[in-house]
Amino acid sequence: MKYDVVVVGAGPVGAIAARYSAKHGANTLIIEEHPHIGSPVQCTGIISTKALDECDLKPGSSFVYRNIRGANIYSPGCHCIKVDGGKTKAYVIDRKIFDRTLVAKALDEGADLILRTKAAALKNNKNGTVLTVRQNGTLQEIQTTVVIGADGIQSGIARMSGLGRVEKILSCIQVEGQYEIANADFVEIFLGNRVAPGFFAWVVPVTGSIARIGLCVNSSTRSAHQYLQKLLKEHSIVSARYHGSSTSMVVGGMPVGALKHTCTDAVLIAGDAAGQIKPTSGGGIYTGAVCARIAGEVASIGDASKKGLELYDTMWRKRIGKELTIGMYIHNTLGSFSDQRLDEFINIFDDQKIMDTVKQYGDMDHPSLLLRKIAPHLNKKQLFTFAGSIIRDFINSK
Ligand SMILES: Cc1cc2nc3c(=O)[nH]c(=O)nc-3n(C[C@H](O)[C@H](O)[C@H](O)COP(=O)(O)OP(=O)(O)OC[C@H]3O[C@@H](n4cnc5c(N)ncnc54)[C@H](O)[C@@H]3O)c2cc1C
């Protein structure tokens, strides 16, 4: 087999990369190790309106369950602030159908797809690159010019090409079950070291009385499973609303902090494989979609040299690099706060001027803009508590 571009992984990032590679004239193949697209699902399925646009999909699509316009955020002391976007800011989606829709778009552009085919090895030869794949127990070779590694958190392509692994991986768990949904167009977020150290817990309404309830924690802490059990059984708000049985469980990892290098000779890495995920929310679809499109377009040019492919690295960092870096400082800062500090942080938002700013500038894909707009409204103590910690983290990282 011979292709200009081979995309490893048919998740949203692989599908979008393949769509743009094929659209720009490259003979493109997607390989996927599983027998089905979009399964198993490891996602809460919240995507912003901007993410849907970036994927070139419509709000009325069949995979959209619900529109979301805001969040009720609970501090460790259970003080709630309501962040109301005033209009639809995000959607709750069915990831399986979403992923399949994206793959169908890639196929419409002329890409080929092979399922149950796992990338196993990568080597160079005089004609370019050879990807060895395992298909139904037998090894096959695919000759290609460029390989796009969109193979998720465990990326074999990043490892085989020497681009390494994402440094920090959060442990995540989520169940779907019956829950008394207080407000169907708001998600619930729970902060606190007793709830989800290093990150947060969430409840996302899906359909009727079904919600997705989950959390992520620093991998170094006790197991995410134990924290979820505590959340479901002991948390004053969640335990009172959760009906005690779930219909599905998802366990996974969230890679935060992008790879230092996302390309080398004949290889580009995109999406979770490259750690292109928002460290503030754990959302990877918007950021992955931005990078996937660039990866597909750059790969289609046909210059497989490292220098040629560096255009991808430069372009994606220009679009979202700063946001991911600032997001990482915010992630580290909030992750290091005691419960008392988190309570103080949430109290900052108990102010009409600040909430008006949140309503105007709040953007789940670009939290740095909000940070800049809020800063002038903070008093010295608040600035010291929050902004001071971010600056310290920034200096320590240098
Ligand atoms: C619990 C949880 C909740 C989340 N919730 C959200 C959310 O609400 N919103 C959001 O935006 N993001 C969310 N994310 C993150 C989001 O799921 C990922 O960022 C997104 O799926 C990344 O897409 P991807 O295509 O890079 O990787 P994946 O979706 O992981 O796709 C990678 C694909 O590559 C295939 N593959 C892997 N290795 C090989 C191989 N060797 N050969 C062939 N195929 C291979 C895999 O089978 C898979 O299909 C969540 C993550 C977790 C863990």
The ligand as a MOL file (V3000), in Angstrom:
LIG
                    3D

  0  0  0     0  0            999 V3000
M  V30 BEGIN CTAB
M  V30 COUNTS 53 58 0 0 0
M  V30 BEGIN ATOM
M  V30 1 C -12.9990 11.5090 31.3590 0
M  V30 2 C -12.7080 12.4500 30.2130 0
M  V30 3 C -13.6290 13.4230 29.8850 0
M  V30 4 C -13.3750 14.3130 28.8270 0
M  V30 5 N -14.3200 15.2390 28.5240 0
M  V30 6 C -14.1050 16.1070 27.5160 0
M  V30 7 C -15.0900 17.0580 27.1620 0
M  V30 8 O -16.1610 17.1190 27.7500 0
M  V30 9 N -14.8140 17.9320 26.1400 0
M  V30 10 C -13.6310 17.8860 25.4570 0
M  V30 11 O -13.4190 18.7280 24.5650 0
M  V30 12 N -12.6890 16.9730 25.7650 0
M  V30 13 C -12.9010 16.0780 26.7610 0
M  V30 14 N -11.9550 15.1330 27.0640 0
M  V30 15 C -10.7520 15.0790 26.2470 0
M  V30 16 C -11.0850 14.4850 24.8840 0
M  V30 17 O -11.7650 13.2580 25.0460 0
M  V30 18 C -9.7970 14.2860 24.0820 0
M  V30 19 O -9.0520 15.4710 24.1180 0
M  V30 20 C -10.1010 13.9050 22.6230 0
M  V30 21 O -10.7350 12.6740 22.5340 0
M  V30 22 C -8.7770 13.8670 21.8560 0
M  V30 23 O -8.9950 13.3800 20.5660 0
M  V30 24 P -7.8190 12.6000 19.7960 0
M  V30 25 O -8.3760 12.2990 18.4590 0
M  V30 26 O -6.5480 13.3300 19.9550 0
M  V30 27 O -7.6150 11.2610 20.6190 0
M  V30 28 P -8.6330 10.0280 20.8730 0
M  V30 29 O -10.0410 10.5160 20.8900 0
M  V30 30 O -8.0940 9.3430 22.0510 0
M  V30 31 O -8.4340 9.1500 19.5710 0
M  V30 32 C -7.2440 8.4100 19.3530 0
M  V30 33 C -7.5960 7.2480 18.4470 0
M  V30 34 O -6.3840 6.5890 18.0660 0
M  V30 35 C -6.6010 5.1830 18.1020 0
M  V30 36 N -5.2700 4.5600 18.2620 0
M  V30 37 C -4.4440 4.6350 19.3270 0
M  V30 38 N -3.2960 3.9630 19.0640 0
M  V30 39 C -3.4040 3.4520 17.8090 0
M  V30 40 C -2.5470 2.6660 16.9940 0
M  V30 41 N -1.3080 2.2730 17.3980 0
M  V30 42 N -2.9850 2.3240 15.7590 0
M  V30 43 C -4.2150 2.7120 15.3110 0
M  V30 44 N -5.0690 3.4400 16.0600 0
M  V30 45 C -4.6620 3.8210 17.2880 0
M  V30 46 C -7.5240 4.9940 19.2880 0
M  V30 47 O -8.2020 3.7670 19.2290 0
M  V30 48 C -8.4580 6.2020 19.1450 0
M  V30 49 O -9.5730 5.8980 18.3370 0
M  V30 50 C -12.1710 14.2290 28.0990 0
M  V30 51 C -11.2180 13.2440 28.4420 0
M  V30 52 C -11.4950 12.3560 29.4750 0
M  V30 53 C -10.4700 11.3050 29.8260 0
M  V30 END ATOM
M  V30 BEGIN BOND
M  V30 1 1 1 2
M  V30 2 1 2 3
M  V30 3 2 2 52
M  V30 4 2 3 4
M  V30 5 1 4 5
M  V30 6 1 4 50
M  V30 7 2 5 6
M  V30 8 1 6 7
M  V30 9 1 6 13
M  V30 10 2 7 8
M  V30 11 1 7 9
M  V30 12 1 9 10
M  V30 13 2 10 11
M  V30 14 1 10 12
M  V30 15 2 12 13
M  V30 16 1 13 14
M  V30 17 1 14 15
M  V30 18 1 14 50
M  V30 19 1 15 16
M  V30 20 1 16 17
M  V30 21 1 16 18
M  V30 22 1 18 19
M  V30 23 1 18 20
M  V30 24 1 20 21
M  V30 25 1 20 22
M  V30 26 1 22 23
M  V30 27 1 23 24
M  V30 28 2 24 25
M  V30 29 1 24 26
M  V30 30 1 24 27
M  V30 31 1 27 28
M  V30 32 2 28 29
M  V30 33 1 28 30
M  V30 34 1 28 31
M  V30 35 1 31 32
M  V30 36 1 32 33
M  V30 37 1 33 34
M  V30 38 1 33 48
M  V30 39 1 34 35
M  V30 40 1 35 36
M  V30 41 1 35 46
M  V30 42 1 36 37
M  V30 43 1 36 45
M  V30 44 2 37 38
M  V30 45 1 38 39
M  V30 46 1 39 40
M  V30 47 2 39 45
M  V30 48 1 40 41
M  V30 49 2 40 42
M  V30 50 1 42 43
M  V30 51 2 43 44
M  V30 52 1 44 45
M  V30 53 1 46 47
M  V30 54 1 46 48
M  V30 55 1 48 49
M  V30 56 2 50 51
M  V30 57 1 51 52
M  V30 58 1 52 53
M  V30 END BOND
M  V30 END CTAB
M  END
